[in-house]
Amino acid sequence: MTTRLLLSAVALAATSGVAFADAHSCTFEAEVADFTQDQIDALYECVRDDLPAAYGAGDNEVAATYREWQAASTGPAAPGFHGGRFLNTFVNEVGYAEYIRYEEDDEAFEMPVGSVIAKESYTLRDGAPRIGPLFIMTRGETAEYPETDGWIYSAVQPNGDPMGISQSFCHDCHGGFAFGDSLGYPALEVRLGQ
Ligand code: HEC
């Protein structure tokens, strides 16, 4: 009985009131799963400046420059892959035009060698934004990196340090996107020109 009462109180608290108490305090009451695009965008405003500052605290070259590149979507979408995090992707000049074709139906499609893709990630923990890793994919020659179809995966921790990752862990999933040169692409609702 007590548990039941408690549960309904929690349910009430979750559904009542405004979704985020105060845009400046950056605390959010809604569950991530229930976020509207407006809430997703408001949360991004909270972390927009913190993300490059966090990743850039070390000496990673991509972390230091990716915000000079163009964004590959209208903004973050509702969380899905990559640990349920919010994601926002930037592509360097070498690969940008090809990336935003979002090709996923051509086995012969290849991103230009030298393309670099950086993807910010963050979540909401206890109602407050929490920065996740910066995920990076760099396109090399397919013949040089045959096991990952030409890609080199890396990641930077939220403190700027390199993150230890396994090429096969990343590529076991990305390699499944075989008709788009191993790219997963942003969610449909945030793709440019849709
Ligand atoms: C379980 C599947 C899965 C695994 C494992 C995975 N990814 Fe991804 N990745 C995706 C999907 C799906 C997307 C597109 C999601 C989005 O941007 O909304 C994506 C997007 C990316 C992008 C943006 C380029 C693109 O594909 O559109 C980068 C960079 C990236 N991942 C890096 C990594 C790195 C580095 C690792 C390993 C640490 C990794 N990923 C592991 C599924 C995965």
Residues whose N, C-alpha, C, O or C-beta is under 5 A from the ligand:
A	BS01	HEC	F81 L87 T89 I117 A118 K119 F135 I136 M137 Y153 S154 A155 I165 F169 C170 C173 H174 S182 L183 G184 Y185 P186 A187
